[in-house]
């Protein structure tokens, strides 16, 4: 399946946030900090975050509402931290756990510049169609172009093999502090 991957404009964010809320409702990396699988709260989080990154040109869509990926460019740490501080009020009940887990995750980031796959989702009835692979390849072309690695983390064991088949390798895995989920840290080198 050949579907164009295009930059998301802010007006597309509400629909894509709904897709992300549905896709991540059972993801340990969101369920644990939010204290449950509250689709509405997870959707609100993605809406607030993706509204900001879409404005920066970091959000990509495959098909119309079929798939979405956030690829954060190298050296964007400060901008992401500003976004995180701005959206903390949307994290009702998860502020402490969210901050603690993400600070720990950031300790696992590569020391050199890298492209970061922050999140990716494909509509349930489109999974297996190649949309996710296209969104991943899209971001990896940036890493290849820039001669830097790509990086991601996942709290779903079934994702590890999926990402390995797309060129990533696990560089470490561990439990997040405070009883958080088990997380795999994965890296792609061009």
matplotlib code that plots the C-alpha trace (Angstrom):
import matplotlib.pyplot as plt

x = [0.0, 1.4, 0.0, 1.5, 2.9, 2.2, 2.9, -0.1, -1.6, -3.1, -6.7, -6.1, -5.0, -8.4, -9.2, -5.6, -5.8, -8.9, -7.0, -4.1, -6.4, -7.9, -4.6, -2.8, -5.7, -4.0, -0.4, 1.4, 3.4, 0.2, -2.0, 0.4, 1.0, -2.7, -3.7, -6.0, -7.1, -9.0, -9.4, -10.7, -7.7, -5.2, -6.9, -6.8, -3.1, -2.3, -4.5, -2.5, 0.9, 0.3, -1.3, 2.1, 4.3, 2.1, 2.7, 6.5, 6.1, 6.9, 3.7, 3.0, -0.1, -0.5, -3.8, -6.6, -6.9, -5.4, -2.0, 0.0, 3.6, 5.5, 9.1, 11.1, 14.2, 17.7, 18.5, 14.8, 15.0, 14.3, 11.3, 9.9, 10.4, 8.6, 5.7, 5.7, 5.6, 2.7, 0.6, 1.1, -2.3, -3.9, -2.3, -4.7, -3.7, -0.6, 1.7, 4.1, 4.3, 4.4, 7.3, 9.2, 8.9, 9.9, 12.9, 14.0, 13.3, 15.4, 18.4, 18.3, 18.4, 21.6, 24.3, 24.6, 21.9, 19.1, 15.7, 13.1, 9.9, 7.8, 4.6, 2.9, -0.5, -2.5, -6.3, -7.2, -8.8, -5.7, -3.1, -0.9, -1.5, 2.0, 0.9, 2.9, 6.0, 5.6, 5.4, 8.6, 10.4, 9.5, 11.3, 14.2, 14.9, 15.5, 18.0, 19.7, 19.9, 21.3, 23.7, 22.3, 20.5, 16.8, 15.5, 12.3, 11.0, 8.0, 6.2, 4.6, 6.7, 4.9, 6.2, 9.9, 9.9, 7.9, 10.5, 13.4, 12.0, 12.3, 15.9, 15.8, 17.7, 17.1, 19.9, 18.4, 15.2, 14.2, 11.3, 10.4, 10.9, 8.2, 6.5, 6.2, 6.0, 8.8, 10.2, 12.4, 14.8, 15.5, 17.9, 18.3, 21.7, 21.9]
y = [0.0, 3.3, 6.2, 9.6, 10.8, 14.4, 17.0, 17.5, 21.0, 22.0, 21.6, 17.8, 17.4, 16.7, 13.8, 12.4, 12.8, 10.6, 8.0, 8.2, 8.1, 4.9, 3.4, 4.2, 3.5, 0.2, 1.3, 0.8, 4.0, 6.0, 3.8, 3.8, 7.5, 8.2, 5.5, 3.7, 3.4, 6.7, 7.2, 10.7, 11.8, 10.2, 11.8, 15.2, 14.7, 13.9, 16.8, 19.3, 17.8, 17.3, 20.7, 22.2, 19.8, 20.1, 23.9, 23.1, 20.7, 17.5, 15.6, 13.4, 11.7, 8.7, 8.7, 10.9, 9.9, 6.4, 6.8, 9.4, 9.7, 12.3, 12.6, 15.1, 16.4, 16.5, 19.1, 19.9, 19.0, 22.5, 23.0, 19.6, 20.6, 23.9, 22.0, 19.5, 22.3, 24.0, 20.8, 19.6, 21.0, 18.5, 15.6, 15.7, 13.0, 12.0, 15.0, 13.3, 9.9, 11.4, 13.7, 11.0, 8.5, 10.9, 12.2, 8.6, 7.9, 11.0, 9.5, 6.7, 9.0, 8.9, 11.5, 12.5, 14.2, 11.9, 11.8, 10.7, 8.7, 10.1, 8.3, 6.4, 5.0, 3.4, 3.0, -0.5, -1.7, -0.5, -2.2, -4.6, -2.5, -0.9, 2.5, 2.2, 1.0, 4.0, 6.4, 4.8, 4.9, 8.5, 9.5, 7.2, 9.0, 12.1, 10.2, 8.8, 12.2, 13.8, 10.9, 10.5, 7.6, 7.4, 6.5, 5.3, 3.6, 1.2, -0.3, -3.0, -6.2, -7.0, -3.8, -4.9, -7.3, -4.9, -2.2, -4.7, -5.6, -2.0, -1.7, -0.8, -2.7, -2.9, -1.1, -1.6, -2.4, -1.9, -1.1, 2.6, 3.8, 3.8, 0.6, 1.9, -0.3, -2.2, -0.2, -1.1, 1.5, 1.1, 2.6, 2.7, 3.5, 4.3]
z = [0.0, -1.0, 1.0, 1.1, 4.5, 4.9, 7.6, 9.9, 10.2, 13.5, 12.3, 11.9, 15.5, 17.1, 14.8, 15.2, 19.0, 19.1, 17.1, 19.5, 22.6, 21.3, 20.3, 23.6, 26.0, 27.1, 26.7, 30.0, 29.5, 29.7, 31.8, 34.7, 35.0, 34.5, 36.9, 34.5, 30.9, 30.7, 26.9, 27.4, 29.5, 27.1, 24.1, 25.9, 26.6, 22.9, 21.8, 23.9, 23.0, 19.3, 18.9, 19.9, 17.9, 14.7, 14.9, 14.8, 11.9, 13.8, 13.3, 10.3, 8.9, 6.6, 4.8, 6.1, 9.8, 9.2, 10.9, 12.7, 14.0, 15.9, 14.8, 17.0, 15.4, 16.9, 19.5, 20.3, 24.0, 25.3, 23.0, 24.2, 27.8, 27.3, 25.7, 28.6, 31.2, 29.2, 29.1, 32.7, 33.7, 31.4, 33.3, 36.2, 38.6, 36.7, 37.2, 39.6, 38.0, 34.5, 35.3, 37.2, 34.5, 31.7, 33.6, 34.0, 30.3, 29.3, 31.2, 28.5, 25.5, 23.4, 24.2, 20.5, 18.3, 17.3, 15.7, 18.2, 17.4, 20.3, 19.3, 16.4, 15.9, 13.1, 13.0, 14.3, 11.0, 9.0, 11.1, 9.0, 5.9, 5.9, 7.2, 10.4, 8.4, 6.1, 9.0, 10.5, 7.2, 6.8, 10.0, 9.4, 6.1, 8.2, 10.4, 7.4, 5.7, 8.9, 9.6, 13.1, 15.0, 15.6, 19.1, 20.7, 23.7, 24.1, 27.1, 24.9, 24.5, 21.3, 19.7, 20.2, 17.3, 15.1, 15.6, 15.2, 11.8, 10.8, 11.8, 15.5, 18.1, 21.9, 23.7, 27.2, 29.0, 32.6, 34.9, 35.3, 38.9, 41.5, 40.2, 36.6, 33.5, 31.9, 29.0, 26.1, 24.7, 21.0, 18.6, 14.8, 13.2, 9.5]

ax = plt.figure().add_subplot(projection="3d")
ax.plot(x, y, z, "-o")
ax.set_aspect("equal")
plt.show()
